[in-house]
Amino acid sequence: MKILGIESSCDETAVSVVEDGVKVLSNIVASQIDEHKLYGGVVPEIASRRHCENIQTVTEEALLQAGVTMEDIDAVAVTYAPGLIGALLVGVSFAKGLAMAHNKPLVPVHHIAGHIATNYISHPELKPPYLCLVVSGGHSHIVEVLDYTTYRVVGRTRDDAVGECFDKCARVLGFPYPGGKHIDNAAKTGNPDAFSFPHPKVTGGEYDFSFSGLKTAVINLVHNNEQKGIALNVNDVAASFQKTVCEILTEKLMGVAKEKGYKKIAVAGGVSANSGVRESIRKACEKMGCELYVPELCYCGDNGAMIACQGYFDYLAGRRADESLNGIATLSLEDL
């Protein structure tokens, strides 16, 4: 079964063709990073306009690379929630028109479920139930994956997502957008014990995250030293910040795993590409005797393959949409 997956929830126009949920035949991504870099972050209006300009061409390239036509496609899957509403609407509208024009089933896919599904591409042997940490620019979740289409969220951020925290701290340190990879690179040559940053706790949510206080601590450190004329070692700040993030994520994730008895752990989302995060969780899993699954780097960021993959499982579960499908800016996995 071949699924065409369309992703446009933020600033990547992505389309992919995936066979039987795991075999990627094509994965085309039109990135807008260079343009948004001028503003230090994603500008929603610009993102939406670029999706309008790119989506037809990207779809044609995905079909061409896969060596198929729309007649060979069994269903069209599309991200409909959550995300930037203008960006989502471009993908949803295009997918509805494409599905109707070619008389194909339309499958609505949750963006976070798509991130989780990337591990089925990289690790076809992975099967639910397992525990997954989803960390990206817009999301920080600890999710029990009960089966391919059923989830229980046991931890989530109360304020900033960890990826946003990376980007904001990178900006104050003088790194360009997106800042996560620059902090990761700087941390490799810095002293992770040079600075002590807070590990915020959240009342009433043992496994919930809070990153706004950590972000503020880094920003205040930099600004206070600037005002005093004290030069900071940027690499040391980056290493200390990244170490703190890794400790927070690992502690929460492994705490859930221990409490609920999970021995299979997965990580997904853009921040799963961070070498420090991967290594910290790998060591913790090794210590607890857990199996760890992380996606290939090419599937960590937003892409169409993850939507086509999850769309395959949603299709098998009987999920369908009609011409009334709309984009939804905020929607919990548990509300599917």
Salt bridges, closest charged atoms under 4 A:
GLU7 OE1 - HIS111 ND1 3.21
GLU19 OE2 - LYS2 NZ 3.87
ASP34 OD1 - LYS37 NZ 3.88
GLU35 OE2 - ARG50 NH2 2.85
GLU45 OE2 - ARG49 NE 2.65
GLU53 OE2 - ARG50 NH1 3.16
GLU71 OE2 - HIS102 ND1 3.92
GLU125 OE2 - HIS123 ND1 3.76
GLU144 OE2 - ARG152 NH1 3.20
GLU144 OE2 - LYS260 NZ 3.91
ASP160 OD2 - LYS215 NZ 2.86
GLU164 OE2 - LYS168 NZ 3.03
ASP193 OD1 - LYS243 NZ 2.39
ASP208 OD2 - ARG158 NE 2.66
GLU247 OE1 - HIS199 NE2 2.68
GLU247 OE2 - LYS243 NZ 3.92
GLU251 OE2 - LYS201 NZ 3.53
GLU279 OE2 - ARG282 NH2 2.62
GLU286 OE2 - ARG282 NH1 3.25
ASP302 OD1 - HIS111 NE2 3.23
ASP302 OD1 - HIS115 NE2 3.12
ASP314 OD1 - ARG319 NH1 3.20
GLU334 OE1 - ARG156 NH2 3.33
